[in-house]
């Protein structure tokens, strides 16, 4: 066997297991809406529910679910308007998603949960934890929406502008989605795969624009959170700058903050090993 083939086998043996899906893909109906979710792991501990970010889906958590599911049952759903869930509404909001999460947990007979919310999913997690404190054992917020941006250099600011944003969304194709992910979301563009581009392309225009243009300030809700909270941020996040993390850290009483260098909005992908390790340690 030559050195080139040996190197290929070595690389595959290291990285291929990370991308072998071992979870179940399911659909359920909540208030008449078809909701896609995935689940994996054992039921002997408090389950973890992952709520994805703006324009994304459960597919953005492929580097995390298998590892985290080795420790407890993990659920990850596609919020209405994104991924493989139904897209039949004209208005979408953090509040309506919070109601849906409550119904989803009740449907799955989950009375106690650990929430991991990313971006918009973080805002949903904050609102849910403030409204149902007895049902949340621990809270993990990753590059979360929920406070007024300290500074935002994202090109997505243009999309917030009526008409301009609508035109840009209509014009978007896979190349535009890829470029946006590479320049606005990820610090390292090499992490942008065709799978991620495809997952974003499934998203509804109404859902994306409604949520982007109606960002929510949850400062008052943060003060209500009593459970242990882990904050994970990318130092180079353009959409939710790291200054926002310090606001969360100040407003929530019982927090621990981790900031990853050379990472954008998706530290769960760009720093997946360290991210998984931090989450597992916090959950125990």
Buried (B, 14 or more C-beta within 10 A) or exposed (E): EEEEEEEEEEEEEEEEEEEEEEBEEEEBEBEEBBBBBBBBBEEEBBBBBBBBBBBBBBBBBBBBBBBBBBBBBBBBBBBBBBBBBBBEBEEBBBEBBBBBBBBBBEEBEBEEBBBBBBBBBBBBBBBBBBBBEEBBBBBBBBBBBBBEBEEBEBEBBEBBEEEEBEEBBEEBEEEEBBBBBBBBBBBBEEBBBEEBBEBBEBBBBBBBBBBBEEBBEBBEBBEBBBBBBBBBBBBBBBBBBBBBBBBBBEBBEEBBBBBBEEBBBBBBBBBBEBBBEBBBEBBE
